[in-house]
Amino acid sequence: MNFFKRILLSLVLVIMIPFASGCSSSEESAEDVLKKYYNSIENGQYKNAYECLSDDVKKDLPYDIFTEYYDVVSQTAKFKGYAPGGPKEIENVNEAGSVKYKKAVVVPVEEIFEQIESGEQKKIKLERMLVSQDGKYRLVWENNMRRFLSDYYVGLANKAISSDEPDFDEAKRQIDMAAQKDEKNPAVYYYKAILSNQKKDYDGAFESIQECIEIQEKELAKIDAAIAEGASQPLDAKRKQTIESISYAYNIKGIIHGNRGKVAEALSSFKKALEYCGDNQYAKMNIDRINVDTH
């Protein structure tokens, strides 16, 4: 049986958008380098800003991804400045149990940006770390630009299928773009599952949603491990968001099971969704529908 004639779906992508700026001679302080970076970004001088990044960051972050990131950011918000706090020097920065950087400086900053559509100003407080490489300070950019870009295209896909006249072909094009930016983005597989389900390719939909769940459960395990080890950065909000995302993924898995005629498996998936997030109204509604249909 066709389990649902109509599926109401909504994905809210909450993206914290960071801004920054460009690089250093041997005499420049960490604060000077950070200022150059922000100024370069504000003036659209991306090449100068990119040169301020550490070698490790540039190795994993191609220049084209870096520039595309800021091109996308500039479509939604305008950088209005930043306010640095007092720098703090640290030694022997560890990663995976070994010393990665012998010397670093952490600078707390408050970034100010303005939403283009609403004109609303927002401030983001965070810490920027600069490390000493060959006697010069370089910025360690911790934000995942690939994931940000991937989420951006996922958002366009969501917009395409949430309009009054859904365009599933356009949604697929945007999801393909999202996958090119970050093939491990669970939201990519979430939407692949939705699109396959819409085409009644239930096997493909099941494979995609299973991949989505596996990626997110691994991410949750990493977050829990970091919290257990006393991670310096607050991870409670990220943990909550990940748990909610897993819950919604299990709800989609239940829908797919239902469309395959597997009612017991569908019910199990909906209940699993509620185990992760008891406030998942979609899962509750779907359990009620099963109870009505089977009694």
C-alpha positions as CSV (number, residue, x, y, z in Angstrom):
1,M,0.0,0.0,0.0
2,N,1.0,3.6,-0.4
3,F,1.6,4.5,3.2
4,F,1.1,8.3,2.8
5,K,-0.6,10.2,0.0
6,R,0.9,13.3,1.3
7,I,4.2,13.9,3.2
8,L,4.7,17.1,5.0
9,L,8.4,17.8,5.4
10,S,10.4,20.7,6.6
11,L,14.1,21.0,7.1
12,V,15.4,24.0,9.0
13,L,19.1,24.6,8.4
14,V,20.5,26.8,11.1
15,I,23.9,27.9,9.9
16,M,26.2,29.9,11.9
17,I,27.9,32.1,9.4
18,P,31.5,33.1,10.3
19,F,33.3,36.1,8.9
20,A,36.9,36.8,8.8
21,S,39.9,38.5,6.9
22,G,44.4,38.4,5.3
23,C,49.4,37.9,5.7
24,S,52.3,38.1,8.0
25,S,55.9,39.1,8.1
26,S,58.1,37.9,10.9
27,E,57.5,41.2,12.8
28,E,53.7,41.0,12.8
29,S,51.8,39.9,15.9
30,A,49.0,37.4,15.9
31,E,46.5,40.3,16.3
32,D,48.1,42.0,13.2
33,V,47.6,38.9,11.1
34,L,44.0,38.5,12.2
35,K,43.3,42.1,11.4
36,K,44.7,41.6,7.9
37,Y,42.6,38.6,7.4
38,Y,39.4,40.4,8.3
39,N,40.3,43.5,6.3
40,S,41.0,41.4,3.2
41,I,37.7,39.6,3.4
42,E,35.8,42.9,3.9
43,N,37.5,44.3,0.8
44,G,37.0,41.2,-1.3
45,Q,40.8,40.5,-1.4
46,Y,40.4,36.7,-1.0
47,K,43.9,35.8,-2.2
48,N,45.5,37.9,0.6
49,A,43.1,36.4,3.1
50,Y,43.9,32.8,1.9
51,E,47.6,33.4,2.4
52,C,47.0,34.1,6.1
53,L,45.8,30.5,6.6
54,S,48.0,27.9,8.1
55,D,49.6,25.3,5.8
56,D,47.5,22.5,7.3
57,V,44.3,24.4,6.6
58,K,45.3,25.2,3.0
59,K,46.2,21.6,2.4
60,D,42.6,20.5,3.1
61,L,40.9,23.7,1.8
62,P,41.5,24.5,-1.9
63,Y,41.4,28.1,-2.9
64,D,38.3,27.7,-5.1
65,I,36.3,26.3,-2.1
66,F,37.5,29.2,0.0
67,T,36.4,31.9,-2.4
68,E,33.1,30.2,-3.2
69,Y,32.4,30.1,0.5
70,Y,32.7,33.9,0.8
71,D,30.8,34.5,-2.4
72,V,27.9,32.5,-1.0
73,V,28.1,34.3,2.4
74,S,28.1,37.7,0.7
75,Q,24.7,36.9,-0.9
76,T,23.0,36.7,2.5
77,A,24.9,38.9,4.9
78,K,27.4,41.8,5.0
79,F,30.4,41.9,7.2
80,K,30.3,45.0,9.4
81,G,33.4,44.6,11.5
82,Y,34.9,42.8,14.5
83,A,36.0,43.5,18.0
84,P,39.0,41.5,19.3
85,G,39.6,40.7,22.9
86,G,42.8,40.1,24.8
87,P,45.1,37.5,23.2
88,K,46.2,34.4,25.2
89,E,49.4,32.5,24.4
90,I,49.4,28.7,24.7
91,E,52.0,26.1,24.1
92,N,52.0,22.5,22.8
93,V,48.6,22.4,21.1
94,N,47.7,18.7,21.0
95,E,45.7,16.7,18.5
96,A,45.1,13.0,18.6
97,G,47.5,12.7,21.5
98,S,50.5,14.4,20.0
99,V,51.8,17.9,19.8
100,K,50.6,19.6,16.6
101,Y,51.7,23.2,17.2
102,K,54.4,24.2,19.7
103,K,53.2,27.8,19.9
104,A,49.8,29.4,19.4
105,V,47.8,32.5,20.3
106,V,44.1,32.5,20.9
107,V,42.2,35.7,20.3
108,P,38.5,36.1,21.4
109,V,36.6,38.0,18.8
110,E,33.1,39.3,18.3
111,E,32.1,39.4,14.7
112,I,29.3,41.7,13.5
113,F,27.3,41.1,10.3
114,E,24.1,42.4,8.8
115,Q,21.5,40.3,7.1
116,I,20.9,41.7,3.6
117,E,17.2,41.0,3.5
118,S,16.1,42.0,6.9
119,G,18.9,44.5,7.8
120,E,19.1,42.8,11.2
121,Q,22.5,42.9,12.8
122,K,23.9,39.9,14.6
123,K,27.0,39.4,16.7
124,I,28.9,36.1,17.0
125,K,31.4,35.5,19.8
126,L,34.1,32.9,19.1
127,E,37.8,32.3,19.4
128,R,40.4,32.5,16.6
129,M,43.6,30.5,17.0
130,L,46.8,31.6,15.2
131,V,49.9,29.3,15.2
132,S,53.5,30.0,14.6
133,Q,54.9,28.5,11.4
134,D,58.4,29.4,10.2
135,G,58.4,32.4,12.5
136,K,55.2,33.8,11.2
137,Y,51.7,33.6,12.6
138,R,49.0,31.8,10.5
139,L,45.3,31.5,11.1
140,V,43.8,28.0,11.9
141,W,40.4,28.2,10.3
142,E,38.3,25.6,12.2
143,N,35.0,26.1,10.3
144,N,34.1,23.4,7.8
145,M,33.7,25.5,4.6
146,R,32.9,22.4,2.5
147,R,30.0,21.5,4.9
148,F,28.8,25.1,4.8
149,L,28.6,25.2,1.0
150,S,27.0,21.7,0.9
151,D,24.4,22.9,3.4
152,Y,23.8,26.0,1.2
153,Y,22.9,23.9,-1.8
154,V,20.8,21.6,0.3
155,G,18.9,24.7,1.4
156,L,18.2,25.5,-2.3
157,A,17.0,21.9,-2.8
158,N,14.6,22.3,0.2
159,K,13.3,25.5,-1.3
160,A,12.7,23.9,-4.6
161,I,10.5,21.1,-3.2
162,S,8.8,23.3,-0.5
163,S,7.4,25.8,-3.0
164,D,3.8,25.9,-4.1
165,E,4.9,24.2,-7.3
166,P,7.6,21.7,-6.3
167,D,10.5,21.3,-8.7
168,F,12.0,17.9,-8.0
169,D,14.4,18.1,-11.0
170,E,15.8,21.4,-9.7
171,A,16.1,19.9,-6.2
172,K,18.1,17.0,-7.6
173,R,20.5,19.3,-9.4
174,Q,21.1,21.2,-6.1
175,I,21.6,18.0,-4.1
176,D,24.1,16.8,-6.7
177,M,26.0,20.2,-6.2
178,A,25.8,19.6,-2.4
179,A,27.3,16.2,-2.7
180,Q,30.2,17.6,-4.8
181,K,31.1,19.9,-2.0
182,D,30.8,17.4,0.9
183,E,29.9,13.8,0.1
184,K,29.7,13.0,3.8
185,N,27.0,15.6,4.6
186,P,24.1,13.6,6.1
187,A,21.6,16.2,4.8
188,V,22.6,15.2,1.2
189,Y,21.5,11.6,1.9
190,Y,18.4,12.8,3.7
191,Y,17.2,14.7,0.6
192,K,18.3,11.9,-1.7
193,A,16.0,9.6,0.2
194,I,13.1,12.1,-0.1
195,L,13.7,12.5,-3.9
196,S,14.0,8.7,-4.4
197,N,10.9,8.1,-2.3
198,Q,9.0,10.6,-4.4
199,K,9.9,8.7,-7.5
200,K,8.8,5.4,-5.8
201,D,12.4,4.2,-5.9
202,Y,12.0,2.8,-2.4
203,D,15.2,0.7,-2.4
204,G,17.3,3.7,-3.4
205,A,15.5,5.8,-0.8
206,F,16.2,3.2,1.9
207,E,19.8,3.1,1.0
208,S,20.2,6.8,1.2
209,I,18.4,7.3,4.5
210,Q,20.4,4.5,6.0
211,E,23.6,6.2,5.0
212,C,22.3,9.5,6.5
213,I,21.6,7.8,9.8
214,E,25.0,6.0,10.0
215,I,26.9,9.3,9.3
216,Q,24.9,11.1,12.0
217,E,25.2,8.4,14.6
218,K,29.0,8.4,14.1
219,E,29.0,12.2,14.5
220,L,27.0,11.8,17.7
221,A,29.5,9.3,19.0
222,K,32.4,11.7,18.4
223,I,30.5,14.5,20.1
224,D,29.9,12.3,23.2
225,A,33.5,11.2,23.2
226,A,34.7,14.8,23.1
227,I,32.3,15.8,25.9
228,A,33.5,12.8,28.0
229,E,37.1,13.9,27.5
230,G,36.3,17.4,28.7
231,A,36.2,19.3,25.4
232,S,37.0,23.0,25.8
233,Q,34.3,24.1,23.4
234,P,30.6,23.8,24.4
235,L,29.0,20.9,22.4
236,D,25.6,20.7,24.0
237,A,23.9,22.6,21.2
238,K,25.6,20.6,18.5
239,R,24.7,17.4,20.3
240,K,21.0,18.4,20.6
241,Q,20.8,19.4,16.9
242,T,22.4,16.1,15.8
243,I,20.0,14.1,17.9
244,E,17.0,15.9,16.4
245,S,18.4,15.3,12.9
246,I,18.7,11.6,13.6
247,S,15.2,11.5,14.9
248,Y,13.9,13.1,11.6
249,A,15.9,10.6,9.6
250,Y,14.3,7.7,11.4
251,N,10.9,9.2,10.6
252,I,11.8,9.2,6.9
253,K,13.0,5.7,7.2
254,G,9.6,4.7,8.7
255,I,7.8,6.4,5.8
256,I,10.0,4.4,3.3
257,H,9.3,1.2,5.1
258,G,5.6,2.0,5.0
259,N,5.7,2.6,1.3
260,R,7.3,-0.8,0.8
261,G,4.4,-2.4,2.7
262,K,6.5,-3.2,5.8
263,V,4.3,-1.8,8.5
264,A,6.1,-3.5,11.5
265,E,9.4,-2.0,10.3
266,A,7.8,1.3,9.8
267,L,6.4,1.4,13.3
268,S,9.8,0.3,14.7
269,S,11.5,3.3,12.9
270,F,8.9,5.8,14.1
271,K,9.4,4.6,17.7
272,K,13.2,4.8,17.2
273,A,12.7,8.4,16.1
274,L,10.9,9.1,19.4
275,E,13.7,7.5,21.4
276,Y,16.0,10.1,20.0
277,C,13.6,13.0,20.2
278,G,10.3,12.6,22.1
279,D,9.0,15.9,20.6
280,N,9.1,14.7,17.0
281,Q,5.5,15.4,16.0
282,Y,5.9,13.8,12.6
283,A,6.8,10.5,14.1
284,K,3.9,10.7,16.6
285,M,1.5,11.5,13.8
286,N,2.7,8.6,11.7
287,I,2.4,6.1,14.7
288,D,-1.2,7.4,15.1
289,R,-1.9,6.7,11.4
290,I,-0.6,3.2,11.7
291,N,-2.8,2.5,14.7
292,V,-5.8,3.8,12.9
293,D,-5.1,1.8,9.7
294,T,-4.5,-1.5,11.7
295,H,-7.5,-1.3,14.0
